[in-house]
Amino acid sequence: MNENLKKFLEEASKNEELKTKLEALTDKDTATEKAIEIAKEYGFTLTTEDFKETHGAVLSDDELDQVAGGACGFLGGSNPCGCMFSGIGG
């Protein structure tokens, strides 16, 4: 996972206002672009490339803990998961 995206997701897991903004992103066709805009508001520079799937990537123990531990789950909808941004998860 891109280091900048990782830091952004860590911030989102701690910042209720940011988490709320990300939970409101329910349209998967525009979620990436809107997440990039939101990230910029919080001082993060992300691109659409940061959100693309990386098949065969090896995750660190910390990244696995974030996925298993619920570091995602702030996109709203019937099956909320912020993992769609990082390409790990469903």
N, CA, C and O atoms as a GROMACS GRO file, in nm:
protein
  360
    1MET      N    1   0.086  -0.117   0.000
    1MET     CA    2   0.000   0.000   0.000
    1MET      C    3   0.091   0.124   0.000
    1MET      O    4   0.191   0.128   0.071
    2ASN      N    5   0.056   0.221  -0.079
    2ASN     CA    6   0.127   0.347  -0.086
    2ASN      C    7   0.138   0.408   0.054
    2ASN      O    8   0.040   0.411   0.129
    3GLU      N    9   0.255   0.457   0.087
    3GLU     CA   10   0.279   0.512   0.223
    3GLU      C   11   0.189   0.631   0.253
    3GLU      O   12   0.140   0.645   0.365
    4ASN      N   13   0.168   0.718   0.154
    4ASN     CA   14   0.083   0.834   0.175
    4ASN      C   15  -0.062   0.792   0.200
    4ASN      O   16  -0.129   0.847   0.287
    5LEU      N   17  -0.110   0.694   0.124
    5LEU     CA   18  -0.245   0.642   0.144
    5LEU      C   19  -0.256   0.577   0.281
    5LEU      O   20  -0.357   0.592   0.350
    6LYS      N   21  -0.154   0.504   0.318
    6LYS     CA   22  -0.153   0.439   0.449
    6LYS      C   23  -0.167   0.542   0.561
    6LYS      O   24  -0.244   0.523   0.655
    7LYS      N   25  -0.092   0.652   0.550
    7LYS     CA   26  -0.099   0.758   0.652
    7LYS      C   27  -0.237   0.823   0.653
    7LYS      O   28  -0.290   0.856   0.759
    8PHE      N   29  -0.294   0.842   0.534
    8PHE     CA   30  -0.428   0.901   0.524
    8PHE      C   31  -0.531   0.810   0.592
    8PHE      O   32  -0.616   0.859   0.666
    9LEU      N   33  -0.524   0.682   0.567
    9LEU     CA   34  -0.619   0.589   0.629
    9LEU      C   35  -0.600   0.581   0.780
    9LEU      O   36  -0.696   0.567   0.854
   10GLU      N   37  -0.475   0.591   0.825
   10GLU     CA   38  -0.449   0.595   0.969
   10GLU      C   39  -0.512   0.719   1.031
   10GLU      O   40  -0.572   0.712   1.138
   11GLU      N   41  -0.497   0.833   0.963
   11GLU     CA   42  -0.558   0.957   1.012
   11GLU      C   43  -0.710   0.944   1.017
   11GLU      O   44  -0.773   0.988   1.113
   12ALA      N   45  -0.768   0.882   0.914
   12ALA     CA   46  -0.913   0.864   0.909
   12ALA      C   47  -0.962   0.775   1.023
   12ALA      O   48  -1.074   0.794   1.072
   13SER      N   49  -0.881   0.681   1.064
   13SER     CA   50  -0.924   0.592   1.172
   13SER      C   51  -0.926   0.666   1.307
   13SER      O   52  -0.991   0.621   1.401
   14LYS      N   53  -0.852   0.779   1.316
   14LYS     CA   54  -0.844   0.855   1.441
   14LYS      C   55  -0.929   0.982   1.440
   14LYS      O   56  -0.963   1.034   1.546
   15ASN      N   57  -0.962   1.033   1.323
   15ASN     CA   58  -1.026   1.163   1.309
   15ASN      C   59  -1.174   1.144   1.271
   15ASN      O   60  -1.205   1.106   1.158
   16GLU      N   61  -1.263   1.171   1.365
   16GLU     CA   62  -1.406   1.148   1.343
   16GLU      C   63  -1.463   1.233   1.228
   16GLU      O   64  -1.546   1.185   1.151
   17GLU      N   65  -1.418   1.358   1.216
   17GLU     CA   66  -1.467   1.444   1.108
   17GLU      C   67  -1.427   1.387   0.972
   17GLU      O   68  -1.510   1.382   0.880
   18LEU      N   69  -1.303   1.346   0.958
   18LEU     CA   70  -1.255   1.286   0.834
   18LEU      C   71  -1.328   1.156   0.806
   18LEU      O   72  -1.368   1.129   0.692
   19LYS      N   73  -1.345   1.076   0.909
   19LYS     CA   74  -1.415   0.949   0.894
   19LYS      C   75  -1.558   0.971   0.843
   19LYS      O   76  -1.606   0.897   0.757
   20THR      N   77  -1.626   1.072   0.896
   20THR     CA   78  -1.762   1.103   0.855
   20THR      C   79  -1.767   1.144   0.708
   20THR      O   80  -1.856   1.103   0.634
   21LYS      N   81  -1.670   1.226   0.667
   21LYS     CA   82  -1.665   1.267   0.526
   21LYS      C   83  -1.645   1.147   0.434
   21LYS      O   84  -1.707   1.139   0.328
   22LEU      N   85  -1.560   1.055   0.474
   22LEU     CA   86  -1.535   0.937   0.392
   22LEU      C   87  -1.655   0.843   0.391
   22LEU      O   88  -1.683   0.778   0.290
   23GLU      N   89  -1.726   0.835   0.503
   23GLU     CA   90  -1.846   0.750   0.509
   23GLU      C   91  -1.953   0.798   0.412
   23GLU      O   92  -2.035   0.719   0.366
   24ALA      N   93  -1.952   0.927   0.382
   24ALA     CA   94  -2.052   0.983   0.291
   24ALA      C   95  -2.024   0.949   0.145
   24ALA      O   96  -2.109   0.975   0.060
   25LEU      N   97  -1.910   0.892   0.116
   25LEU     CA   98  -1.875   0.856  -0.022
   25LEU      C   99  -1.936   0.722  -0.059
   25LEU      O  100  -1.872   0.618  -0.047
   26THR      N  101  -2.059   0.724  -0.103
   26THR     CA  102  -2.130   0.599  -0.133
   26THR      C  103  -2.135   0.566  -0.281
   26THR      O  104  -2.168   0.454  -0.318
   27ASP      N  105  -2.103   0.663  -0.368
   27ASP     CA  106  -2.104   0.639  -0.512
   27ASP      C  107  -1.966   0.594  -0.556
   27ASP      O  108  -1.872   0.674  -0.562
   28LYS      N  109  -1.952   0.464  -0.587
   28LYS     CA  110  -1.819   0.412  -0.616
   28LYS      C  111  -1.760   0.471  -0.744
   28LYS      O  112  -1.638   0.463  -0.763
   29ASP      N  113  -1.841   0.530  -0.830
   29ASP     CA  114  -1.790   0.592  -0.952
   29ASP      C  115  -1.718   0.723  -0.924
   29ASP      O  116  -1.631   0.764  -1.001
   30THR      N  117  -1.752   0.789  -0.814
   30THR     CA  118  -1.690   0.918  -0.782
   30THR      C  119  -1.611   0.914  -0.651
   30THR      O  120  -1.548   1.013  -0.614
   31ALA      N  121  -1.614   0.804  -0.581
   31ALA     CA  122  -1.553   0.796  -0.447
   31ALA      C  123  -1.403   0.826  -0.450
   31ALA      O  124  -1.353   0.897  -0.362
   32THR      N  125  -1.332   0.774  -0.547
   32THR     CA  126  -1.187   0.796  -0.551
   32THR      C  127  -1.154   0.944  -0.569
   32THR      O  128  -1.072   0.998  -0.495
   33GLU      N  129  -1.217   1.007  -0.666
   33GLU     CA  130  -1.190   1.149  -0.690
   33GLU      C  131  -1.226   1.235  -0.569
   33GLU      O  132  -1.152   1.326  -0.532
   34LYS      N  133  -1.339   1.204  -0.507
   34LYS     CA  134  -1.380   1.281  -0.390
   34LYS      C  135  -1.287   1.254  -0.272
   34LYS      O  136  -1.258   1.345  -0.194
   35ALA      N  137  -1.241   1.131  -0.258
   35ALA     CA  138  -1.147   1.098  -0.150
   35ALA      C  139  -1.016   1.174  -0.169
   35ALA      O  140  -0.954   1.217  -0.072
   36ILE      N  141  -0.973   1.189  -0.294
   36ILE     CA  142  -0.851   1.265  -0.324
   36ILE      C  143  -0.869   1.411  -0.282
   36ILE      O  144  -0.779   1.471  -0.224
   37GLU      N  145  -0.987   1.467  -0.310
   37GLU     CA  146  -1.017   1.605  -0.270
   37GLU      C  147  -1.017   1.619  -0.118
   37GLU      O  148  -0.962   1.715  -0.063
   38ILE      N  149  -1.080   1.523  -0.051
   38ILE     CA  150  -1.085   1.525   0.096
   38ILE      C  151  -0.944   1.512   0.153
   38ILE      O  152  -0.908   1.582   0.248
   39ALA      N  153  -0.865   1.422   0.096
   39ALA     CA  154  -0.728   1.403   0.143
   39ALA      C  155  -0.650   1.534   0.135
   39ALA      O  156  -0.573   1.567   0.225
   40LYS      N  157  -0.671   1.608   0.026
   40LYS     CA  158  -0.601   1.736   0.008
   40LYS      C  159  -0.637   1.834   0.119
   40LYS      O  160  -0.552   1.909   0.166
   41GLU      N  161  -0.765   1.833   0.161
   41GLU     CA  162  -0.809   1.921   0.270
   41GLU      C  163  -0.732   1.894   0.399
   41GLU      O  164  -0.714   1.982   0.482
   42TYR      N  165  -0.686   1.769   0.414
   42TYR     CA  166  -0.617   1.729   0.536
   42TYR      C  167  -0.466   1.720   0.516
   42TYR      O  168  -0.394   1.665   0.600
   43GLY      N  169  -0.417   1.777   0.404
   43GLY     CA  170  -0.273   1.784   0.382
   43GLY      C  171  -0.209   1.662   0.319
   43GLY      O  172  -0.087   1.648   0.324
   44PHE      N  173  -0.288   1.573   0.261
   44PHE     CA  174  -0.236   1.454   0.196
   44PHE      C  175  -0.246   1.469   0.045
   44PHE      O  176  -0.346   1.518  -0.007
   45THR      N  177  -0.141   1.428  -0.025
   45THR     CA  178  -0.142   1.432  -0.170
   45THR      C  179  -0.158   1.289  -0.221
   45THR      O  180  -0.066   1.208  -0.209
   46LEU      N  181  -0.274   1.260  -0.277
   46LEU     CA  182  -0.302   1.127  -0.331
   46LEU      C  183  -0.342   1.140  -0.478
   46LEU      O  184  -0.388   1.246  -0.522
   47THR      N  185  -0.323   1.032  -0.552
   47THR     CA  186  -0.364   1.027  -0.692
   47THR      C  187  -0.450   0.904  -0.714
   47THR      O  188  -0.459   0.818  -0.626
   48THR      N  189  -0.511   0.894  -0.831
   48THR     CA  190  -0.592   0.776  -0.861
   48THR      C  191  -0.506   0.650  -0.862
   48THR      O  192  -0.555   0.542  -0.831
   49GLU      N  193  -0.379   0.663  -0.896
   49GLU     CA  194  -0.288   0.548  -0.895
   49GLU      C  195  -0.275   0.488  -0.755
   49GLU      O  196  -0.258   0.368  -0.740
   50ASP      N  197  -0.283   0.573  -0.654
   50ASP     CA  198  -0.271   0.526  -0.516
   50ASP      C  199  -0.383   0.430  -0.477
   50ASP      O  200  -0.369   0.350  -0.385
   51PHE      N  201  -0.495   0.438  -0.548
   51PHE     CA  202  -0.612   0.360  -0.514
   51PHE      C  203  -0.630   0.235  -0.600
   51PHE      O  204  -0.724   0.158  -0.578
   52LYS      N  205  -0.542   0.215  -0.695
   52LYS     CA  206  -0.555   0.100  -0.784
   52LYS      C  207  -0.512  -0.028  -0.714
   52LYS      O  208  -0.428  -0.027  -0.625
   53GLU      N  209  -0.574  -0.137  -0.757
   53GLU     CA  210  -0.542  -0.267  -0.699
   53GLU      C  211  -0.399  -0.305  -0.732
   53GLU      O  212  -0.349  -0.276  -0.841
   54THR      N  213  -0.335  -0.369  -0.638
   54THR     CA  214  -0.202  -0.422  -0.660
   54THR      C  215  -0.208  -0.572  -0.639
   54THR      O  216  -0.193  -0.621  -0.527
   55HIS      N  217  -0.229  -0.645  -0.748
   55HIS     CA  218  -0.241  -0.791  -0.739
   55HIS      C  219  -0.106  -0.851  -0.701
   55HIS      O  220  -0.002  -0.812  -0.755
   56GLY      N  221  -0.111  -0.943  -0.611
   56GLY     CA  222   0.010  -1.013  -0.571
   56GLY      C  223   0.097  -0.936  -0.473
   56GLY      O  224   0.207  -0.981  -0.440
   57ALA      N  225   0.050  -0.822  -0.427
   57ALA     CA  226   0.130  -0.744  -0.332
   57ALA      C  227   0.134  -0.816  -0.198
   57ALA      O  228   0.036  -0.878  -0.155
   58VAL      N  229   0.246  -0.808  -0.134
   58VAL     CA  230   0.262  -0.867  -0.002
   58VAL      C  231   0.235  -0.759   0.101
   58VAL      O  232   0.294  -0.651   0.097
   59LEU      N  233   0.145  -0.789   0.194
   59LEU     CA  234   0.110  -0.694   0.299
   59LEU      C  235   0.196  -0.716   0.422
   59LEU      O  236   0.229  -0.829   0.457
   60SER      N  237   0.231  -0.606   0.485
   60SER     CA  238   0.306  -0.616   0.610
   60SER      C  239   0.210  -0.660   0.721
   60SER      O  240   0.088  -0.659   0.703
   61ASP      N  241   0.265  -0.699   0.834
   61ASP     CA  242   0.182  -0.736   0.949
   61ASP      C  243   0.094  -0.620   0.993
   61ASP      O  244  -0.022  -0.640   1.029
   62ASP      N  245   0.148  -0.498   0.990
   62ASP     CA  246   0.070  -0.380   1.027
   62ASP      C  247  -0.048  -0.359   0.933
   62ASP      O  248  -0.159  -0.329   0.977
   63GLU      N  249  -0.024  -0.376   0.802
   63GLU     CA  250  -0.133  -0.360   0.705
   63GLU      C  251  -0.240  -0.467   0.725
   63GLU      O  252  -0.359  -0.438   0.715
   64LEU      N  253  -0.197  -0.589   0.752
   64LEU     CA  254  -0.294  -0.696   0.779
   64LEU      C  255  -0.374  -0.667   0.905
   64LEU      O  256  -0.495  -0.692   0.910
   65ASP      N  257  -0.308  -0.614   1.007
   65ASP     CA  258  -0.378  -0.578   1.130
   65ASP      C  259  -0.483  -0.471   1.105
   65ASP      O  260  -0.592  -0.476   1.162
   66GLN      N  261  -0.450  -0.373   1.019
   66GLN     CA  262  -0.546  -0.267   0.989
   66GLN      C  263  -0.669  -0.324   0.920
   66GLN      O  264  -0.782  -0.284   0.951
   67VAL      N  265  -0.649  -0.414   0.828
   67VAL     CA  266  -0.762  -0.472   0.757
   67VAL      C  267  -0.844  -0.560   0.850
   67VAL      O  268  -0.966  -0.549   0.855
   68ALA      N  269  -0.776  -0.645   0.924
   68ALA     CA  270  -0.846  -0.735   1.015
   68ALA      C  271  -0.903  -0.660   1.134
   68ALA      O  272  -1.007  -0.699   1.188
   69GLY      N  273  -0.836  -0.554   1.175
   69GLY     CA  274  -0.877  -0.481   1.294
   69GLY      C  275  -0.979  -0.372   1.270
   69GLY      O  276  -1.022  -0.305   1.364
   70GLY      N  277  -1.019  -0.355   1.146
   70GLY     CA  278  -1.123  -0.258   1.118
   70GLY      C  279  -1.073  -0.118   1.090
   70GLY      O  280  -1.145  -0.021   1.114
   71ALA      N  281  -0.952  -0.105   1.039
   71ALA     CA  282  -0.902   0.028   1.002
   71ALA      C  283  -0.980   0.082   0.884
   71ALA      O  284  -0.976   0.202   0.855
   72CYS      N  285  -1.049  -0.007   0.814
   72CYS     CA  286  -1.139   0.040   0.709
   72CYS      C  287  -1.280   0.037   0.765
   72CYS      O  288  -1.300   0.004   0.882
   73GLY      N  289  -1.377   0.070   0.685
   73GLY     CA  290  -1.514   0.069   0.734
   73GLY      C  291  -1.570   0.208   0.749
   73GLY      O  292  -1.650   0.234   0.839
   74PHE      N  293  -1.528   0.298   0.662
   74PHE     CA  294  -1.578   0.434   0.672
   74PHE      C  295  -1.623   0.487   0.538
   74PHE      O  296  -1.599   0.603   0.504
   75LEU      N  297  -1.688   0.399   0.460
   75LEU     CA  298  -1.740   0.446   0.332
   75LEU      C  299  -1.892   0.443   0.325
   75LEU      O  300  -1.948   0.483   0.223
   76GLY      N  301  -1.958   0.397   0.427
   76GLY     CA  302  -2.104   0.396   0.426
   76GLY      C  303  -2.159   0.290   0.333
   76GLY      O  304  -2.084   0.206   0.283
   77GLY      N  305  -2.287   0.294   0.312
   77GLY     CA  306  -2.352   0.195   0.228
   77GLY      C  307  -2.386   0.070   0.306
   77GLY      O  308  -2.367   0.065   0.427
   78SER      N  309  -2.436  -0.029   0.235
   78SER     CA  310  -2.479  -0.151   0.303
   78SER      C  311  -2.361  -0.238   0.344
   78SER      O  312  -2.375  -0.319   0.436
   79ASN      N  313  -2.247  -0.224   0.279
   79ASN     CA  314  -2.129  -0.301   0.313
   79ASN      C  315  -2.009  -0.207   0.317
   79ASN      O  316  -1.926  -0.210   0.226
   80PRO      N  317  -1.998  -0.123   0.420
   80PRO     CA  318  -1.895  -0.020   0.422
   80PRO      C  319  -1.755  -0.076   0.436
   80PRO      O  320  -1.728  -0.161   0.521
   81CYS      N  321  -1.666  -0.029   0.351
   81CYS     CA  322  -1.526  -0.067   0.366
   81CYS      C  323  -1.438   0.030   0.290
   81CYS      O  324  -1.454   0.050   0.170
   82GLY      N  325  -1.346   0.091   0.358
   82GLY     CA  326  -1.252   0.182   0.296
   82GLY      C  327  -1.142   0.110   0.221
   82GLY      O  328  -1.059   0.173   0.156
   83CYS      N  329  -1.142  -0.022   0.231
   83CYS     CA  330  -1.036  -0.099   0.168
   83CYS      C  331  -1.041  -0.090   0.016
   83CYS      O  332  -0.940  -0.115  -0.051
   84MET      N  333  -1.156  -0.053  -0.039
   84MET     CA  334  -1.163  -0.041  -0.185
   84MET      C  335  -1.062   0.059  -0.236
   84MET      O  336  -1.017   0.050  -0.351
   85PHE      N  337  -1.024   0.155  -0.151
   85PHE     CA  338  -0.926   0.254  -0.192
   85PHE      C  339  -0.787   0.194  -0.205
   85PHE      O  340  -0.710   0.232  -0.294
   86SER      N  341  -0.755   0.102  -0.120
   86SER     CA  342  -0.621   0.049  -0.120
   86SER      C  343  -0.608  -0.075  -0.206
   86SER      O  344  -0.497  -0.122  -0.229
   87GLY      N  345  -0.719  -0.128  -0.253
   87GLY     CA  346  -0.713  -0.248  -0.336
   87GLY      C  347  -0.702  -0.375  -0.256
   87GLY      O  348  -0.676  -0.482  -0.313
   88ILE      N  349  -0.722  -0.366  -0.126
   88ILE     CA  350  -0.717  -0.487  -0.043
   88ILE      C  351  -0.848  -0.500   0.031
   88ILE      O  352  -0.872  -0.428   0.128
   89GLY      N  353  -0.930  -0.584  -0.010
   89GLY     CA  354  -1.059  -0.601   0.056
   89GLY      C  355  -1.171  -0.596  -0.043
   89GLY      O  356  -1.148  -0.587  -0.164
   90GLY      N  357  -1.291  -0.601   0.005
   90GLY     CA  358  -1.401  -0.608  -0.088
   90GLY      C  359  -1.497  -0.506  -0.067
   90GLY      O  360  -1.597  -0.500  -0.138
   0.00000   0.00000   0.00000
